[in-house]
Amino acid sequence: MKKINFEIRKEIEELSRKGISQKKMAEILNLNQSTISRELKKCNPYDADKAEKLSVKDKSKDELIISQVLLLRSQGMSLRRIS
């Protein structure tokens, strides 16, 4: 899976502003159409700056959850119990 960086987000914003379809955006950017769709759902109208901030926030949450799971596993707790 190709990661979406800020440059790609700016391109998505520009293409979206021009009214380019998700399918065409996916072709132009060499991404899956579902990736474009997910990205565009982050904010309407699409704004690369807002989408980037949301992405960083989501990544921080993921990292926090992972560190908590690793801590509980190191204390002997099973994954079933953690979930």
DRENFI-305999 format. One record per atom (N, C-alpha, C): x, y, z. Coordinates in steps of 0.05 Angstrom, whole numbers, plus 5000, padded with zeros to 4 digits. Layout:
N
XYZ
...
//
This chain:
83
501749775000
500050005000
501850255000
501250434982
502750684980
501750885001
503650995016
502851185036
502251455024
500251595035
499551855025
501152065041
502752215026
504252435040
502952705033
504052915044
502953175040
502953265011
505053194996
505153264967
502853144952
502352884958
500052744944
497452874953
497252944978
494753074987
494253334973
496453494968
496153744953
495253684924
496253474912
495453404885
492453314885
491653164905
488853084907
487053334910
487953514927
486453764931
486053914904
488253944889
488154084864
486353944844
486653674842
484953524823
482053534831
481553524857
478753544867
477553814860
479154024864
478254294858
477554324828
478954174811
478454184782
476154014774
475053854793
472753684787
473453424774
475953334777
476853084766
475552854782
474752644768
473452414782
475452264798
474452114818
476151954835
477651744818
476351634799
477651434782
479951554767
479551784756
481751924741
483952004759
483252104783
485352174803
487051934809
485751704813
487251454820
489151384797
488251414773
490051354750
492351554749
491851804752
493952014751
496051974773
495051914797
496851894820
497851614825
497051424808
497851144811
497051034839
494551084847
493450994872
490950834867
490150674886
487550534884
485350734887
483150694873
480850884875
479750894904
479850664918
478850664945
480550834964
483150854958
484951034973
484151324969
483551394944
482651664938
480051724953
478251534951
475651564964
475851614994
477551445007
477951475036
479151745043
481051825026
482352085031
480452315028
478752305008
476852525003
474752545025
474152315038
472152315060
473152455085
475752505087
476852625111
475752905116
475253055095
474153325098
472853415072
470653555074
469153645051
468553935053
469454115036
471154055013
473953965022
475253805004
477853695011
479853915015
481353895037
483454085043
485953925052
488153955037
490553795043
491653845070
491554095079
492654165106
490954025128
488354045126
486653915146
487053605145
487153495121
487453205118
490053115130
492153275127
494853205138
494653205168
493453405180
493153425209
491653185220
489453105206
487852875215
489552625213
491152595193
492752365189
494852335211
496152555218
498152555240
496752485266
494452595271
492952545295
492252245297
491252125275
490651845274
493151675279
495351755267
497851605271
498651605300
498351835313
499051855342
497351675359
494751655352
492951475367
493851185363
494451115338
495350845333
497850775348
499750955349
502250905363
501750875393
499951035404
499251005432
498050735438
496250655422
494950385426
496950165424
498750175404
500749975401
502549965426
503450185436
505150185459
503750075484
501150135486
499650025509
499349725507
498849625483
498549335479
501249205485
503449315475
506049195481
506649195510
505949405524
506449415553
504849195567
502249165561
500648965573
501548685566
502548645541
503548375534
506048315550
507748525554
510248475569
509648405598
507248485608
506448415635
504948145636
504948005613
503747735612
500847715605
499647935598
496747935591
496447825563
494347665559
493847545533
492547755514
492847705488
491647885469
488547885471
487447645477
484547625481
483647805503
485147805525
484347965549
484748265543
486848325528
487348605522
485148725504
484248555485
482148655467
479548685481
//
